[in-house]
């Protein structure tokens, strides 16, 4: 099911929600690209939402579509990529803090 929403402040902007099938394909594409990395690589998965409007209670929340993305990433990512899954949304303090710690650790290498 495709979700489409026009923002109330700007009728020229249309937001579209990806389907489960599209997310699965995106996961395969992202995993393939990350798996070609030559240096240390970290992929962080925000299990509670990948955008501000993809969290529980918001218009594009679709846990099944998000899980299709995450499942494809888990399945297709290669061992040279560190996979970090957090029970947080992408805009949370917890996710930002973990991302910063991971980045600092990579920079020190």
MODELLER restraints for C-alpha pairs under 7 A, 6 or more apart:
rsr = mdl.restraints
at = mdl.atoms
rsr.add(forms.Gaussian(group=physical.xy_distance, feature=features.Distance(at['CA:1:A'], at['CA:19:A']), mean=6.09, stdev=0.5))
rsr.add(forms.Gaussian(group=physical.xy_distance, feature=features.Distance(at['CA:2:A'], at['CA:17:A']), mean=5.91, stdev=0.5))
rsr.add(forms.Gaussian(group=physical.xy_distance, feature=features.Distance(at['CA:2:A'], at['CA:18:A']), mean=6.55, stdev=0.5))
rsr.add(forms.Gaussian(group=physical.xy_distance, feature=features.Distance(at['CA:2:A'], at['CA:19:A']), mean=6.12, stdev=0.5))
rsr.add(forms.Gaussian(group=physical.xy_distance, feature=features.Distance(at['CA:3:A'], at['CA:16:A']), mean=5.64, stdev=0.5))
rsr.add(forms.Gaussian(group=physical.xy_distance, feature=features.Distance(at['CA:3:A'], at['CA:17:A']), mean=5.05, stdev=0.5))
rsr.add(forms.Gaussian(group=physical.xy_distance, feature=features.Distance(at['CA:4:A'], at['CA:14:A']), mean=6.79, stdev=0.5))
rsr.add(forms.Gaussian(group=physical.xy_distance, feature=features.Distance(at['CA:4:A'], at['CA:15:A']), mean=5.69, stdev=0.5))
rsr.add(forms.Gaussian(group=physical.xy_distance, feature=features.Distance(at['CA:4:A'], at['CA:16:A']), mean=4.70, stdev=0.5))
rsr.add(forms.Gaussian(group=physical.xy_distance, feature=features.Distance(at['CA:4:A'], at['CA:17:A']), mean=6.61, stdev=0.5))
rsr.add(forms.Gaussian(group=physical.xy_distance, feature=features.Distance(at['CA:5:A'], at['CA:14:A']), mean=5.81, stdev=0.5))
rsr.add(forms.Gaussian(group=physical.xy_distance, feature=features.Distance(at['CA:5:A'], at['CA:15:A']), mean=5.35, stdev=0.5))
rsr.add(forms.Gaussian(group=physical.xy_distance, feature=features.Distance(at['CA:5:A'], at['CA:16:A']), mean=6.72, stdev=0.5))
rsr.add(forms.Gaussian(group=physical.xy_distance, feature=features.Distance(at['CA:6:A'], at['CA:13:A']), mean=5.99, stdev=0.5))
rsr.add(forms.Gaussian(group=physical.xy_distance, feature=features.Distance(at['CA:6:A'], at['CA:14:A']), mean=4.67, stdev=0.5))
rsr.add(forms.Gaussian(group=physical.xy_distance, feature=features.Distance(at['CA:6:A'], at['CA:15:A']), mean=6.28, stdev=0.5))
rsr.add(forms.Gaussian(group=physical.xy_distance, feature=features.Distance(at['CA:7:A'], at['CA:13:A']), mean=6.41, stdev=0.5))
rsr.add(forms.Gaussian(group=physical.xy_distance, feature=features.Distance(at['CA:7:A'], at['CA:14:A']), mean=6.83, stdev=0.5))
rsr.add(forms.Gaussian(group=physical.xy_distance, feature=features.Distance(at['CA:17:A'], at['CA:60:A']), mean=6.19, stdev=0.5))
rsr.add(forms.Gaussian(group=physical.xy_distance, feature=features.Distance(at['CA:19:A'], at['CA:65:A']), mean=5.90, stdev=0.5))
rsr.add(forms.Gaussian(group=physical.xy_distance, feature=features.Distance(at['CA:20:A'], at['CA:64:A']), mean=6.75, stdev=0.5))
rsr.add(forms.Gaussian(group=physical.xy_distance, feature=features.Distance(at['CA:20:A'], at['CA:65:A']), mean=4.10, stdev=0.5))
rsr.add(forms.Gaussian(group=physical.xy_distance, feature=features.Distance(at['CA:20:A'], at['CA:68:A']), mean=5.60, stdev=0.5))
rsr.add(forms.Gaussian(group=physical.xy_distance, feature=features.Distance(at['CA:23:A'], at['CA:65:A']), mean=6.30, stdev=0.5))
rsr.add(forms.Gaussian(group=physical.xy_distance, feature=features.Distance(at['CA:23:A'], at['CA:66:A']), mean=6.94, stdev=0.5))
rsr.add(forms.Gaussian(group=physical.xy_distance, feature=features.Distance(at['CA:23:A'], at['CA:68:A']), mean=5.83, stdev=0.5))
rsr.add(forms.Gaussian(group=physical.xy_distance, feature=features.Distance(at['CA:23:A'], at['CA:69:A']), mean=4.62, stdev=0.5))
rsr.add(forms.Gaussian(group=physical.xy_distance, feature=features.Distance(at['CA:24:A'], at['CA:68:A']), mean=4.97, stdev=0.5))
rsr.add(forms.Gaussian(group=physical.xy_distance, feature=features.Distance(at['CA:24:A'], at['CA:69:A']), mean=4.72, stdev=0.5))
rsr.add(forms.Gaussian(group=physical.xy_distance, feature=features.Distance(at['CA:24:A'], at['CA:72:A']), mean=5.53, stdev=0.5))
rsr.add(forms.Gaussian(group=physical.xy_distance, feature=features.Distance(at['CA:26:A'], at['CA:69:A']), mean=6.64, stdev=0.5))
rsr.add(forms.Gaussian(group=physical.xy_distance, feature=features.Distance(at['CA:27:A'], at['CA:69:A']), mean=4.80, stdev=0.5))
rsr.add(forms.Gaussian(group=physical.xy_distance, feature=features.Distance(at['CA:27:A'], at['CA:70:A']), mean=6.71, stdev=0.5))
rsr.add(forms.Gaussian(group=physical.xy_distance, feature=features.Distance(at['CA:27:A'], at['CA:72:A']), mean=4.87, stdev=0.5))
rsr.add(forms.Gaussian(group=physical.xy_distance, feature=features.Distance(at['CA:27:A'], at['CA:73:A']), mean=4.87, stdev=0.5))
rsr.add(forms.Gaussian(group=physical.xy_distance, feature=features.Distance(at['CA:28:A'], at['CA:72:A']), mean=5.60, stdev=0.5))
rsr.add(forms.Gaussian(group=physical.xy_distance, feature=features.Distance(at['CA:28:A'], at['CA:73:A']), mean=6.23, stdev=0.5))
rsr.add(forms.Gaussian(group=physical.xy_distance, feature=features.Distance(at['CA:28:A'], at['CA:76:A']), mean=6.27, stdev=0.5))
rsr.add(forms.Gaussian(group=physical.xy_distance, feature=features.Distance(at['CA:31:A'], at['CA:73:A']), mean=5.49, stdev=0.5))
rsr.add(forms.Gaussian(group=physical.xy_distance, feature=features.Distance(at['CA:31:A'], at['CA:76:A']), mean=5.64, stdev=0.5))
rsr.add(forms.Gaussian(group=physical.xy_distance, feature=features.Distance(at['CA:31:A'], at['CA:77:A']), mean=4.86, stdev=0.5))
rsr.add(forms.Gaussian(group=physical.xy_distance, feature=features.Distance(at['CA:35:A'], at['CA:77:A']), mean=6.08, stdev=0.5))
rsr.add(forms.Gaussian(group=physical.xy_distance, feature=features.Distance(at['CA:35:A'], at['CA:78:A']), mean=5.50, stdev=0.5))
rsr.add(forms.Gaussian(group=physical.xy_distance, feature=features.Distance(at['CA:35:A'], at['CA:80:A']), mean=6.88, stdev=0.5))
rsr.add(forms.Gaussian(group=physical.xy_distance, feature=features.Distance(at['CA:35:A'], at['CA:81:A']), mean=6.56, stdev=0.5))
rsr.add(forms.Gaussian(group=physical.xy_distance, feature=features.Distance(at['CA:40:A'], at['CA:106:A']), mean=6.95, stdev=0.5))
rsr.add(forms.Gaussian(group=physical.xy_distance, feature=features.Distance(at['CA:41:A'], at['CA:81:A']), mean=5.05, stdev=0.5))
rsr.add(forms.Gaussian(group=physical.xy_distance, feature=features.Distance(at['CA:41:A'], at['CA:82:A']), mean=6.16, stdev=0.5))
rsr.add(forms.Gaussian(group=physical.xy_distance, feature=features.Distance(at['CA:42:A'], at['CA:81:A']), mean=5.58, stdev=0.5))
rsr.add(forms.Gaussian(group=physical.xy_distance, feature=features.Distance(at['CA:42:A'], at['CA:82:A']), mean=4.62, stdev=0.5))
rsr.add(forms.Gaussian(group=physical.xy_distance, feature=features.Distance(at['CA:42:A'], at['CA:83:A']), mean=5.96, stdev=0.5))
rsr.add(forms.Gaussian(group=physical.xy_distance, feature=features.Distance(at['CA:43:A'], at['CA:81:A']), mean=6.82, stdev=0.5))
rsr.add(forms.Gaussian(group=physical.xy_distance, feature=features.Distance(at['CA:43:A'], at['CA:82:A']), mean=6.13, stdev=0.5))
rsr.add(forms.Gaussian(group=physical.xy_distance, feature=features.Distance(at['CA:43:A'], at['CA:83:A']), mean=5.00, stdev=0.5))
rsr.add(forms.Gaussian(group=physical.xy_distance, feature=features.Distance(at['CA:43:A'], at['CA:84:A']), mean=6.12, stdev=0.5))
rsr.add(forms.Gaussian(group=physical.xy_distance, feature=features.Distance(at['CA:44:A'], at['CA:83:A']), mean=6.06, stdev=0.5))
rsr.add(forms.Gaussian(group=physical.xy_distance, feature=features.Distance(at['CA:44:A'], at['CA:84:A']), mean=4.69, stdev=0.5))
rsr.add(forms.Gaussian(group=physical.xy_distance, feature=features.Distance(at['CA:44:A'], at['CA:85:A']), mean=5.78, stdev=0.5))
rsr.add(forms.Gaussian(group=physical.xy_distance, feature=features.Distance(at['CA:45:A'], at['CA:84:A']), mean=6.14, stdev=0.5))
rsr.add(forms.Gaussian(group=physical.xy_distance, feature=features.Distance(at['CA:45:A'], at['CA:85:A']), mean=4.66, stdev=0.5))
rsr.add(forms.Gaussian(group=physical.xy_distance, feature=features.Distance(at['CA:45:A'], at['CA:86:A']), mean=6.16, stdev=0.5))
rsr.add(forms.Gaussian(group=physical.xy_distance, feature=features.Distance(at['CA:46:A'], at['CA:85:A']), mean=6.28, stdev=0.5))
rsr.add(forms.Gaussian(group=physical.xy_distance, feature=features.Distance(at['CA:46:A'], at['CA:86:A']), mean=5.31, stdev=0.5))
rsr.add(forms.Gaussian(group=physical.xy_distance, feature=features.Distance(at['CA:46:A'], at['CA:87:A']), mean=6.42, stdev=0.5))
rsr.add(forms.Gaussian(group=physical.xy_distance, feature=features.Distance(at['CA:46:A'], at['CA:88:A']), mean=5.42, stdev=0.5))
rsr.add(forms.Gaussian(group=physical.xy_distance, feature=features.Distance(at['CA:46:A'], at['CA:89:A']), mean=4.96, stdev=0.5))
rsr.add(forms.Gaussian(group=physical.xy_distance, feature=features.Distance(at['CA:46:A'], at['CA:90:A']), mean=5.24, stdev=0.5))
rsr.add(forms.Gaussian(group=physical.xy_distance, feature=features.Distance(at['CA:47:A'], at['CA:85:A']), mean=6.67, stdev=0.5))
rsr.add(forms.Gaussian(group=physical.xy_distance, feature=features.Distance(at['CA:47:A'], at['CA:86:A']), mean=5.87, stdev=0.5))
rsr.add(forms.Gaussian(group=physical.xy_distance, feature=features.Distance(at['CA:47:A'], at['CA:87:A']), mean=5.21, stdev=0.5))
rsr.add(forms.Gaussian(group=physical.xy_distance, feature=features.Distance(at['CA:47:A'], at['CA:88:A']), mean=5.90, stdev=0.5))
rsr.add(forms.Gaussian(group=physical.xy_distance, feature=features.Distance(at['CA:47:A'], at['CA:89:A']), mean=6.34, stdev=0.5))
rsr.add(forms.Gaussian(group=physical.xy_distance, feature=features.Distance(at['CA:48:A'], at['CA:55:A']), mean=6.21, stdev=0.5))
rsr.add(forms.Gaussian(group=physical.xy_distance, feature=features.Distance(at['CA:48:A'], at['CA:87:A']), mean=5.87, stdev=0.5))
rsr.add(forms.Gaussian(group=physical.xy_distance, feature=features.Distance(at['CA:48:A'], at['CA:88:A']), mean=4.93, stdev=0.5))
rsr.add(forms.Gaussian(group=physical.xy_distance, feature=features.Distance(at['CA:48:A'], at['CA:89:A']), mean=4.45, stdev=0.5))
rsr.add(forms.Gaussian(group=physical.xy_distance, feature=features.Distance(at['CA:49:A'], at['CA:55:A']), mean=4.78, stdev=0.5))
rsr.add(forms.Gaussian(group=physical.xy_distance, feature=features.Distance(at['CA:49:A'], at['CA:89:A']), mean=4.48, stdev=0.5))
rsr.add(forms.Gaussian(group=physical.xy_distance, feature=features.Distance(at['CA:49:A'], at['CA:90:A']), mean=6.12, stdev=0.5))
rsr.add(forms.Gaussian(group=physical.xy_distance, feature=features.Distance(at['CA:50:A'], at['CA:89:A']), mean=6.22, stdev=0.5))
rsr.add(forms.Gaussian(group=physical.xy_distance, feature=features.Distance(at['CA:50:A'], at['CA:90:A']), mean=5.32, stdev=0.5))
rsr.add(forms.Gaussian(group=physical.xy_distance, feature=features.Distance(at['CA:51:A'], at['CA:90:A']), mean=6.21, stdev=0.5))
rsr.add(forms.Gaussian(group=physical.xy_distance, feature=features.Distance(at['CA:52:A'], at['CA:91:A']), mean=6.76, stdev=0.5))
rsr.add(forms.Gaussian(group=physical.xy_distance, feature=features.Distance(at['CA:53:A'], at['CA:59:A']), mean=6.02, stdev=0.5))
rsr.add(forms.Gaussian(group=physical.xy_distance, feature=features.Distance(at['CA:53:A'], at['CA:60:A']), mean=5.50, stdev=0.5))
rsr.add(forms.Gaussian(group=physical.xy_distance, feature=features.Distance(at['CA:53:A'], at['CA:61:A']), mean=6.72, stdev=0.5))
rsr.add(forms.Gaussian(group=physical.xy_distance, feature=features.Distance(at['CA:54:A'], at['CA:60:A']), mean=4.76, stdev=0.5))
rsr.add(forms.Gaussian(group=physical.xy_distance, feature=features.Distance(at['CA:54:A'], at['CA:61:A']), mean=4.20, stdev=0.5))
rsr.add(forms.Gaussian(group=physical.xy_distance, feature=features.Distance(at['CA:54:A'], at['CA:62:A']), mean=6.93, stdev=0.5))
rsr.add(forms.Gaussian(group=physical.xy_distance, feature=features.Distance(at['CA:55:A'], at['CA:61:A']), mean=5.18, stdev=0.5))
rsr.add(forms.Gaussian(group=physical.xy_distance, feature=features.Distance(at['CA:55:A'], at['CA:89:A']), mean=7.00, stdev=0.5))
rsr.add(forms.Gaussian(group=physical.xy_distance, feature=features.Distance(at['CA:86:A'], at['CA:95:A']), mean=6.99, stdev=0.5))
rsr.add(forms.Gaussian(group=physical.xy_distance, feature=features.Distance(at['CA:88:A'], at['CA:94:A']), mean=6.68, stdev=0.5))
rsr.add(forms.Gaussian(group=physical.xy_distance, feature=features.Distance(at['CA:88:A'], at['CA:95:A']), mean=6.16, stdev=0.5))
rsr.add(forms.Gaussian(group=physical.xy_distance, feature=features.Distance(at['CA:89:A'], at['CA:95:A']), mean=6.77, stdev=0.5))
